């Protein structure tokens, strides 16, 4: 178990390092950081306080954690809320329709640290979901404030 946790921590560090790594400029190709910057302006963000209010007041909300199951275990859980579901980013387009009763379902997407969730929220908008928001503080922000996790 200790080796698995260490391997997970190292993979997170590597991912964070690669996220900040400069890439060769290829004409007509955007890197992930550039796409995230562009998309972030198109996706509404909500704060921790706003997310807490949504969880309490809106039972129809679907809160989507897009992290991989190993990430969830390695980071110490997920947001404790009855509306919380885990759909890994790579499966979002294929599984979201089974978790949302209608296209108007209010959705909040989050990941660990707001790297992938803006991209996921934008994808959902492109799929036809008009009521999608990104939780910009991510699980790390939620946990740092000592809020309920499971």
Rosetta constraint file for C-alpha pairs under 8 A:
AtomPair CA 1 CA 5 HARMONIC 6.25 0.50
AtomPair CA 2 CA 6 HARMONIC 6.18 0.50
AtomPair CA 3 CA 7 HARMONIC 6.03 0.50
AtomPair CA 4 CA 8 HARMONIC 6.09 0.50
AtomPair CA 5 CA 9 HARMONIC 6.16 0.50
AtomPair CA 5 CA 74 HARMONIC 5.99 0.50
AtomPair CA 6 CA 10 HARMONIC 6.13 0.50
AtomPair CA 7 CA 11 HARMONIC 6.15 0.50
AtomPair CA 8 CA 12 HARMONIC 6.29 0.50
AtomPair CA 8 CA 70 HARMONIC 7.62 0.50
AtomPair CA 8 CA 71 HARMONIC 7.22 0.50
AtomPair CA 8 CA 74 HARMONIC 6.29 0.50
AtomPair CA 9 CA 13 HARMONIC 6.24 0.50
AtomPair CA 9 CA 74 HARMONIC 7.40 0.50
AtomPair CA 10 CA 14 HARMONIC 6.09 0.50
AtomPair CA 11 CA 15 HARMONIC 6.07 0.50
AtomPair CA 12 CA 16 HARMONIC 6.11 0.50
AtomPair CA 13 CA 17 HARMONIC 6.07 0.50
AtomPair CA 14 CA 18 HARMONIC 6.06 0.50
AtomPair CA 15 CA 19 HARMONIC 6.01 0.50
AtomPair CA 16 CA 20 HARMONIC 6.64 0.50
AtomPair CA 17 CA 21 HARMONIC 6.30 0.50
AtomPair CA 19 CA 32 HARMONIC 7.74 0.50
AtomPair CA 19 CA 33 HARMONIC 6.97 0.50
AtomPair CA 20 CA 33 HARMONIC 7.94 0.50
AtomPair CA 23 CA 31 HARMONIC 7.57 0.50
AtomPair CA 25 CA 29 HARMONIC 7.68 0.50
AtomPair CA 26 CA 30 HARMONIC 7.90 0.50
AtomPair CA 30 CA 34 HARMONIC 6.05 0.50
AtomPair CA 30 CA 35 HARMONIC 6.36 0.50
AtomPair CA 31 CA 35 HARMONIC 6.30 0.50
AtomPair CA 32 CA 36 HARMONIC 6.03 0.50
AtomPair CA 33 CA 37 HARMONIC 6.24 0.50
AtomPair CA 34 CA 38 HARMONIC 6.30 0.50
AtomPair CA 35 CA 39 HARMONIC 5.98 0.50
AtomPair CA 35 CA 119 HARMONIC 7.93 0.50
AtomPair CA 36 CA 40 HARMONIC 5.84 0.50
AtomPair CA 36 CA 115 HARMONIC 7.44 0.50
AtomPair CA 36 CA 116 HARMONIC 7.89 0.50
AtomPair CA 36 CA 118 HARMONIC 6.56 0.50
AtomPair CA 36 CA 119 HARMONIC 6.33 0.50
AtomPair CA 37 CA 41 HARMONIC 7.07 0.50
AtomPair CA 38 CA 42 HARMONIC 7.38 0.50
AtomPair CA 39 CA 43 HARMONIC 6.48 0.50
AtomPair CA 39 CA 118 HARMONIC 6.70 0.50
AtomPair CA 39 CA 119 HARMONIC 6.77 0.50
AtomPair CA 39 CA 122 HARMONIC 6.71 0.50
AtomPair CA 40 CA 44 HARMONIC 7.70 0.50
AtomPair CA 40 CA 118 HARMONIC 5.89 0.50
AtomPair CA 40 CA 119 HARMONIC 7.97 0.50
AtomPair CA 42 CA 122 HARMONIC 7.44 0.50
AtomPair CA 43 CA 118 HARMONIC 6.75 0.50
AtomPair CA 43 CA 121 HARMONIC 6.76 0.50
AtomPair CA 43 CA 122 HARMONIC 6.23 0.50
AtomPair CA 43 CA 132 HARMONIC 7.64 0.50
AtomPair CA 43 CA 133 HARMONIC 6.35 0.50
AtomPair CA 43 CA 134 HARMONIC 6.77 0.50
AtomPair CA 44 CA 132 HARMONIC 7.49 0.50
AtomPair CA 44 CA 133 HARMONIC 5.08 0.50
AtomPair CA 44 CA 134 HARMONIC 6.18 0.50
AtomPair CA 45 CA 133 HARMONIC 5.60 0.50
AtomPair CA 45 CA 134 HARMONIC 4.69 0.50
AtomPair CA 45 CA 135 HARMONIC 5.75 0.50
AtomPair CA 45 CA 136 HARMONIC 5.83 0.50
AtomPair CA 46 CA 50 HARMONIC 5.82 0.50
AtomPair CA 46 CA 51 HARMONIC 6.45 0.50
AtomPair CA 46 CA 133 HARMONIC 6.71 0.50
AtomPair CA 46 CA 134 HARMONIC 6.18 0.50
AtomPair CA 46 CA 135 HARMONIC 5.15 0.50
AtomPair CA 46 CA 136 HARMONIC 6.34 0.50
AtomPair CA 47 CA 51 HARMONIC 6.15 0.50
AtomPair CA 47 CA 135 HARMONIC 6.31 0.50
AtomPair CA 47 CA 136 HARMONIC 6.53 0.50
AtomPair CA 47 CA 137 HARMONIC 6.67 0.50
AtomPair CA 48 CA 52 HARMONIC 6.16 0.50
AtomPair CA 48 CA 135 HARMONIC 7.33 0.50
AtomPair CA 48 CA 137 HARMONIC 6.68 0.50
AtomPair CA 48 CA 141 HARMONIC 7.78 0.50
AtomPair CA 48 CA 142 HARMONIC 6.82 0.50
AtomPair CA 49 CA 53 HARMONIC 6.35 0.50
AtomPair CA 50 CA 54 HARMONIC 6.22 0.50
AtomPair CA 51 CA 55 HARMONIC 6.13 0.50
AtomPair CA 51 CA 135 HARMONIC 7.23 0.50
AtomPair CA 52 CA 56 HARMONIC 6.24 0.50
AtomPair CA 53 CA 57 HARMONIC 5.92 0.50
AtomPair CA 54 CA 58 HARMONIC 5.35 0.50
AtomPair CA 54 CA 61 HARMONIC 7.27 0.50
AtomPair CA 55 CA 59 HARMONIC 6.88 0.50
AtomPair CA 55 CA 61 HARMONIC 7.02 0.50
AtomPair CA 55 CA 81 HARMONIC 6.82 0.50
AtomPair CA 55 CA 83 HARMONIC 7.33 0.50
AtomPair CA 59 CA 83 HARMONIC 6.91 0.50
AtomPair CA 60 CA 83 HARMONIC 7.55 0.50
AtomPair CA 60 CA 105 HARMONIC 6.84 0.50
AtomPair CA 60 CA 106 HARMONIC 6.85 0.50
AtomPair CA 61 CA 83 HARMONIC 6.18 0.50
AtomPair CA 61 CA 105 HARMONIC 6.69 0.50
AtomPair CA 61 CA 106 HARMONIC 4.95 0.50
AtomPair CA 61 CA 107 HARMONIC 5.74 0.50
AtomPair CA 61 CA 108 HARMONIC 7.46 0.50
AtomPair CA 62 CA 83 HARMONIC 5.19 0.50
AtomPair CA 62 CA 84 HARMONIC 6.33 0.50
AtomPair CA 62 CA 85 HARMONIC 7.25 0.50
AtomPair CA 62 CA 99 HARMONIC 7.71 0.50
AtomPair CA 62 CA 100 HARMONIC 7.09 0.50
AtomPair CA 62 CA 105 HARMONIC 7.26 0.50
AtomPair CA 62 CA 106 HARMONIC 6.29 0.50
AtomPair CA 62 CA 107 HARMONIC 4.85 0.50
AtomPair CA 62 CA 108 HARMONIC 6.43 0.50
AtomPair CA 63 CA 83 HARMONIC 5.56 0.50
AtomPair CA 63 CA 84 HARMONIC 4.56 0.50
AtomPair CA 63 CA 85 HARMONIC 6.14 0.50
AtomPair CA 63 CA 107 HARMONIC 5.87 0.50
AtomPair CA 63 CA 108 HARMONIC 4.90 0.50
AtomPair CA 63 CA 109 HARMONIC 5.99 0.50
AtomPair CA 63 CA 110 HARMONIC 7.76 0.50
AtomPair CA 64 CA 84 HARMONIC 5.92 0.50
AtomPair CA 64 CA 85 HARMONIC 5.13 0.50
AtomPair CA 64 CA 86 HARMONIC 5.73 0.50
AtomPair CA 64 CA 87 HARMONIC 6.43 0.50
AtomPair CA 64 CA 107 HARMONIC 7.23 0.50
AtomPair CA 64 CA 108 HARMONIC 6.16 0.50
AtomPair CA 64 CA 109 HARMONIC 4.77 0.50
AtomPair CA 64 CA 110 HARMONIC 6.29 0.50
AtomPair CA 65 CA 78 HARMONIC 7.49 0.50
AtomPair CA 65 CA 84 HARMONIC 7.07 0.50
AtomPair CA 65 CA 85 HARMONIC 6.13 0.50
AtomPair CA 65 CA 86 HARMONIC 4.76 0.50
AtomPair CA 65 CA 87 HARMONIC 6.19 0.50
AtomPair CA 65 CA 88 HARMONIC 7.18 0.50
AtomPair CA 65 CA 109 HARMONIC 6.15 0.50
AtomPair CA 65 CA 110 HARMONIC 5.20 0.50
AtomPair CA 65 CA 111 HARMONIC 5.72 0.50
AtomPair CA 66 CA 86 HARMONIC 6.00 0.50
AtomPair CA 66 CA 87 HARMONIC 5.14 0.50
AtomPair CA 66 CA 88 HARMONIC 4.28 0.50
AtomPair CA 66 CA 89 HARMONIC 4.82 0.50
AtomPair CA 66 CA 92 HARMONIC 7.59 0.50
AtomPair CA 66 CA 109 HARMONIC 7.12 0.50
AtomPair CA 66 CA 110 HARMONIC 6.29 0.50
AtomPair CA 66 CA 111 HARMONIC 5.47 0.50
AtomPair CA 66 CA 116 HARMONIC 7.97 0.50
AtomPair CA 66 CA 117 HARMONIC 7.07 0.50
AtomPair CA 66 CA 120 HARMONIC 7.85 0.50
AtomPair CA 67 CA 71 HARMONIC 6.03 0.50
AtomPair CA 67 CA 72 HARMONIC 6.41 0.50
AtomPair CA 67 CA 86 HARMONIC 7.22 0.50
AtomPair CA 67 CA 87 HARMONIC 7.34 0.50
AtomPair CA 67 CA 88 HARMONIC 5.17 0.50
AtomPair CA 67 CA 89 HARMONIC 6.56 0.50
AtomPair CA 67 CA 111 HARMONIC 5.54 0.50
AtomPair CA 67 CA 112 HARMONIC 7.01 0.50
AtomPair CA 68 CA 72 HARMONIC 6.41 0.50
AtomPair CA 68 CA 87 HARMONIC 7.93 0.50
AtomPair CA 68 CA 88 HARMONIC 5.16 0.50
AtomPair CA 68 CA 89 HARMONIC 7.60 0.50
AtomPair CA 69 CA 73 HARMONIC 6.33 0.50
AtomPair CA 69 CA 86 HARMONIC 7.98 0.50
AtomPair CA 69 CA 88 HARMONIC 7.68 0.50
AtomPair CA 70 CA 74 HARMONIC 5.98 0.50
AtomPair CA 71 CA 75 HARMONIC 5.90 0.50
AtomPair CA 72 CA 76 HARMONIC 6.24 0.50
AtomPair CA 72 CA 77 HARMONIC 5.00 0.50
AtomPair CA 72 CA 78 HARMONIC 6.14 0.50
AtomPair CA 73 CA 77 HARMONIC 5.48 0.50
AtomPair CA 76 CA 149 HARMONIC 7.95 0.50
AtomPair CA 76 CA 150 HARMONIC 7.91 0.50
AtomPair CA 77 CA 149 HARMONIC 5.93 0.50
AtomPair CA 77 CA 150 HARMONIC 5.19 0.50
AtomPair CA 78 CA 139 HARMONIC 6.88 0.50
AtomPair CA 78 CA 149 HARMONIC 5.37 0.50
AtomPair CA 78 CA 150 HARMONIC 5.54 0.50
AtomPair CA 79 CA 84 HARMONIC 6.97 0.50
AtomPair CA 79 CA 139 HARMONIC 6.87 0.50
AtomPair CA 79 CA 142 HARMONIC 7.44 0.50
AtomPair CA 79 CA 147 HARMONIC 7.99 0.50
AtomPair CA 79 CA 148 HARMONIC 6.40 0.50
AtomPair CA 79 CA 149 HARMONIC 4.66 0.50
AtomPair CA 79 CA 150 HARMONIC 6.42 0.50
AtomPair CA 80 CA 84 HARMONIC 7.08 0.50
AtomPair CA 80 CA 148 HARMONIC 5.34 0.50
AtomPair CA 80 CA 149 HARMONIC 4.50 0.50
AtomPair CA 80 CA 150 HARMONIC 5.27 0.50
AtomPair CA 87 CA 91 HARMONIC 6.32 0.50
AtomPair CA 87 CA 92 HARMONIC 5.73 0.50
AtomPair CA 87 CA 95 HARMONIC 6.94 0.50
AtomPair CA 87 CA 96 HARMONIC 7.41 0.50
AtomPair CA 88 CA 92 HARMONIC 6.21 0.50
AtomPair CA 89 CA 116 HARMONIC 7.74 0.50
AtomPair CA 89 CA 120 HARMONIC 6.77 0.50
AtomPair CA 91 CA 95 HARMONIC 6.03 0.50
AtomPair CA 92 CA 96 HARMONIC 5.58 0.50
AtomPair CA 92 CA 120 HARMONIC 7.60 0.50
AtomPair CA 93 CA 97 HARMONIC 7.92 0.50
AtomPair CA 93 CA 123 HARMONIC 7.86 0.50
AtomPair CA 93 CA 124 HARMONIC 7.62 0.50
AtomPair CA 93 CA 127 HARMONIC 7.98 0.50
AtomPair CA 95 CA 99 HARMONIC 6.98 0.50
AtomPair CA 96 CA 100 HARMONIC 6.30 0.50
AtomPair CA 97 CA 101 HARMONIC 7.46 0.50
AtomPair CA 100 CA 105 HARMONIC 6.16 0.50
AtomPair CA 101 CA 105 HARMONIC 6.60 0.50
AtomPair CA 103 CA 128 HARMONIC 6.72 0.50
AtomPair CA 103 CA 129 HARMONIC 5.09 0.50
AtomPair CA 103 CA 130 HARMONIC 7.26 0.50
AtomPair CA 104 CA 129 HARMONIC 6.24 0.50
AtomPair CA 104 CA 130 HARMONIC 6.38 0.50
AtomPair CA 104 CA 131 HARMONIC 6.11 0.50
AtomPair CA 105 CA 129 HARMONIC 7.58 0.50
AtomPair CA 105 CA 131 HARMONIC 6.65 0.50
AtomPair CA 106 CA 131 HARMONIC 5.04 0.50
AtomPair CA 106 CA 132 HARMONIC 6.14 0.50
AtomPair CA 107 CA 131 HARMONIC 6.23 0.50
AtomPair CA 107 CA 132 HARMONIC 4.77 0.50
AtomPair CA 107 CA 133 HARMONIC 6.27 0.50
AtomPair CA 108 CA 121 HARMONIC 7.76 0.50
AtomPair CA 108 CA 132 HARMONIC 5.82 0.50
AtomPair CA 108 CA 133 HARMONIC 4.77 0.50
AtomPair CA 108 CA 134 HARMONIC 5.50 0.50
AtomPair CA 108 CA 135 HARMONIC 6.38 0.50
AtomPair CA 109 CA 117 HARMONIC 5.86 0.50
AtomPair CA 109 CA 118 HARMONIC 7.83 0.50
AtomPair CA 109 CA 120 HARMONIC 7.10 0.50
AtomPair CA 109 CA 121 HARMONIC 6.06 0.50
AtomPair CA 109 CA 132 HARMONIC 7.54 0.50
AtomPair CA 109 CA 133 HARMONIC 6.36 0.50
AtomPair CA 109 CA 134 HARMONIC 5.00 0.50
AtomPair CA 109 CA 135 HARMONIC 6.02 0.50
AtomPair CA 110 CA 114 HARMONIC 6.81 0.50
AtomPair CA 110 CA 116 HARMONIC 7.94 0.50
AtomPair CA 110 CA 117 HARMONIC 5.01 0.50
AtomPair CA 110 CA 134 HARMONIC 6.13 0.50
AtomPair CA 110 CA 135 HARMONIC 5.23 0.50
AtomPair CA 110 CA 136 HARMONIC 7.14 0.50
AtomPair CA 110 CA 138 HARMONIC 5.37 0.50
AtomPair CA 110 CA 139 HARMONIC 7.11 0.50
AtomPair CA 111 CA 115 HARMONIC 7.23 0.50
AtomPair CA 111 CA 116 HARMONIC 6.40 0.50
AtomPair CA 111 CA 117 HARMONIC 5.41 0.50
AtomPair CA 111 CA 138 HARMONIC 5.35 0.50
AtomPair CA 111 CA 139 HARMONIC 6.22 0.50
AtomPair CA 112 CA 138 HARMONIC 5.00 0.50
AtomPair CA 112 CA 139 HARMONIC 4.73 0.50
AtomPair CA 112 CA 140 HARMONIC 5.58 0.50
AtomPair CA 113 CA 136 HARMONIC 7.53 0.50
AtomPair CA 113 CA 137 HARMONIC 6.50 0.50
AtomPair CA 113 CA 138 HARMONIC 4.89 0.50
AtomPair CA 113 CA 139 HARMONIC 6.60 0.50
AtomPair CA 113 CA 140 HARMONIC 5.97 0.50
AtomPair CA 113 CA 141 HARMONIC 7.57 0.50
AtomPair CA 114 CA 118 HARMONIC 6.75 0.50
AtomPair CA 114 CA 135 HARMONIC 7.51 0.50
AtomPair CA 114 CA 136 HARMONIC 5.36 0.50
AtomPair CA 114 CA 137 HARMONIC 6.48 0.50
AtomPair CA 114 CA 138 HARMONIC 5.57 0.50
AtomPair CA 115 CA 119 HARMONIC 7.95 0.50
AtomPair CA 116 CA 120 HARMONIC 6.32 0.50
AtomPair CA 117 CA 121 HARMONIC 6.01 0.50
AtomPair CA 117 CA 134 HARMONIC 6.35 0.50
AtomPair CA 117 CA 135 HARMONIC 7.67 0.50
AtomPair CA 117 CA 136 HARMONIC 7.90 0.50
AtomPair CA 118 CA 122 HARMONIC 6.12 0.50
AtomPair CA 118 CA 134 HARMONIC 5.95 0.50
AtomPair CA 119 CA 123 HARMONIC 6.18 0.50
AtomPair CA 120 CA 124 HARMONIC 6.35 0.50
AtomPair CA 121 CA 125 HARMONIC 6.37 0.50
AtomPair CA 121 CA 132 HARMONIC 6.17 0.50
AtomPair CA 121 CA 133 HARMONIC 6.40 0.50
AtomPair CA 121 CA 134 HARMONIC 6.08 0.50
AtomPair CA 122 CA 126 HARMONIC 6.25 0.50
AtomPair CA 123 CA 127 HARMONIC 6.21 0.50
AtomPair CA 124 CA 128 HARMONIC 6.56 0.50
AtomPair CA 124 CA 129 HARMONIC 5.62 0.50
AtomPair CA 124 CA 132 HARMONIC 7.08 0.50
AtomPair CA 125 CA 129 HARMONIC 4.86 0.50
AtomPair CA 125 CA 130 HARMONIC 5.80 0.50
AtomPair CA 125 CA 131 HARMONIC 7.83 0.50
AtomPair CA 125 CA 132 HARMONIC 6.63 0.50
AtomPair CA 137 CA 141 HARMONIC 4.72 0.50
AtomPair CA 137 CA 142 HARMONIC 6.79 0.50
AtomPair CA 138 CA 142 HARMONIC 6.42 0.50
AtomPair CA 139 CA 143 HARMONIC 5.97 0.50
AtomPair CA 140 CA 144 HARMONIC 5.97 0.50
AtomPair CA 141 CA 145 HARMONIC 6.47 0.50
AtomPair CA 142 CA 146 HARMONIC 6.82 0.50
AtomPair CA 142 CA 147 HARMONIC 5.83 0.50
AtomPair CA 143 CA 147 HARMONIC 5.73 0.50
AtomPair CA 143 CA 148 HARMONIC 7.56 0.50
AtomPair CA 143 CA 149 HARMONIC 7.20 0.50
